[in-house]
Amino acid sequence: MRTLQQRIGTLLIGSLCALACSSGPEPSIPPGQGTGGSGGIPDEFGGGTGNLFDVGSGGPVEPPPCEVCEDFPATPVFDESGTPPPANAPELFGDPGSGAQGGPCLAEPEIGALFPNNWLRPRFRWTAPQGQDLFEIRAHADREKNDLVVYTTNREWKMPKDMWEKLAAHVRDEPITITIRSVSTSAPGAPLLGSSGPITIAPAPAGGSMVYWAAIGEGPADAWLAGFGVGEEGVVDALKVDQVEQGGRRDENGNVRGDGQVRCIGCHTSTPDGEAVMFMDHWPWDLAIASVKEDSVGEVPAYVTPGGSEAMNQAWLGPPKMSPAHFAPGDRIFITSYGRHNGSVWDGQSHTSMPNARLAWFDLEAPAPTYAESTNATTARSEMAAAEGTAFGFIARDGDTRGAMMPDWSNDGATLVYVSTDAGKDGRLAAGAGDLYTVPYNNKQGGAATPLQGAAEPNFNEYYPAFAPDDRLIAFNRTPSPGEMYYNPSSDIHVVPAAGGAATRLAANDPPACLGITSPGLHNSWPQWSPEATTVDGKTYYWVIFSSSRDGYTLQKDPGKKASQLYVTGVVVEGTTVHTYPAIYLWNQDPGTSNHTPAWDVFKIPPAPVPL
């Protein structure tokens, strides 16, 4: 067995649970894949004509029900949640839009952001010059009879939920211009004009729930899966280590370790029915599965046989992925990377010598082995080696001589996308080169491996791929090559047609310019798509969630360490053009936890509690 110091190895912060795959230096971990959606993507993107359909709570798009709406009040809102604004605040600010430049910088919502029409109500948050202590927020929409005008002495304000719901129902695909100004009450003078520009509410909703890896420190008990549904203002604990019932966990030599229980929850993905998650366990990075349903949290799904469970116990596996097309009785398959490129299972092979990992399939319904969990490791190794071809097997990648890591599986079950790399290391990516390749699934047989045009560029590393819900786009991380891929601050997020083509860098990589923070340098990482795409008037709307360290939050138990947080952005395809938008911060997440590697699917997690 390795010593604790050897196990920590190159972990940037020290969480053993985080080492296998990461989008953060603090504890961090991976993904989930949704079910399909509508198309509307031109042939260049691998699709044809799409159709409008009902998704989530937003439903089919209807025209605004009012020509002149009264969602904003006729009189100013005085925010009394802190020091009450002075009654003469309107006089201090004078004419709308007036003032010298250099006022508050609006951090959220970002100017230019696109919101799903069923999204969490917006929070306004800003920075301001020294001495400025009274602020005016103004929102204008042509369809609204009145402007929204808010006066506050705080540096954040949330739009009332009922106001937001009415606005989101009435003003869609039309600019809502936000302007923020400030004055000093101790030295009254001309106001300072800050951020000003539009946000937009899409004529499309987002659906499903997000389950992500949250951590407050370095120990296994300091990390868990948290989650919430679209529009919810709270967060629920979706799964904790001590809730996981699956046992029989083995070490790198095949011995049942300790009590055989799961010791941490790492990189995770949803099962296609949304009822469970599959995830990476503690060293030596085997896999486990547990329910996240309210009435069965932690249970092993009934379809997982002892043979399937034991096959998942093999060491040096990577993040798992499933496809809705292969999730039915007799065909419950997942794919992952398999760290050993030769040798037997549970052979104790060093985790530092795995540059050539293979793509592997696993059958959750595999026949049970004849041995019991308590038998010796020699028998376990022998019988699991004999199970190759029934419990698990390998996917051919003809023409690719490098290792295969971090795969994703298309929703139609036909194609795998993965990182072709010389930098595999115990289930995660290390320093080296990496490019995206595709290979057919072909009933577990694989076939010709092909570099993905636009995501296999010689001067860049491309990794952490994710299929869009309609399989027509792939999102991924990109950094200079060769170099570190594990939590590289230079990472930015791009999207590319799944059939190959020009890659598009997301506008969401960049915070507001007035904050003085730029990317690369913000650890933008681990993009995942919402479970549906919606086509409206020839435009197809997608939503992407990712993590970033841009806002400077720190760990609750270690304020000296930066904590990544979660953001969402819109991607809209119109004809052959990909439109991207600034990011939306998810203000319902806990800023004291480091939040990473989200999965977005139709999870059956319980409703999040409403914050007090």
Secondary structure by P-SEA (a helix, b strand, c coil): ccccccccccccccccccccccccccccccbbbbbbbbbcccccccccbbbbbbccccccccccccccccccccbbbbbccccccccccccccccccccccccccccccccccccccccccbbbbbcccccccbbbbbbbbccccccbbbbbccccccccaaaaaaaaaccccccbbbbbbbbbcccccbbbbcbbbbbbbcccccbbbbbbbbbcccccccbbbbccccccccccccccccccccccccccccccccccccccccbbbbcccccbbbbbbccccccbbbbccccccccccccccaaaaaaaccccccbbbbbccccccccbbbbbbbcccccccccccccccccbbbbbbbbcccccccccccccaaaaaaaaaaacccccbbbbbcccccccccccccccccbbbbbbccccccccccbbbbbbbbbbcccccccccccccccccccbbbccccccccccccccccccccccccccccbbbbbccccccbbbbbccccccccccccccccccccccccccccccccbbbbbbbbcccccbbbbcccccbbbbbbbbbbbbbcccbbbbbbbbbccccccccccccccccccccccccccc
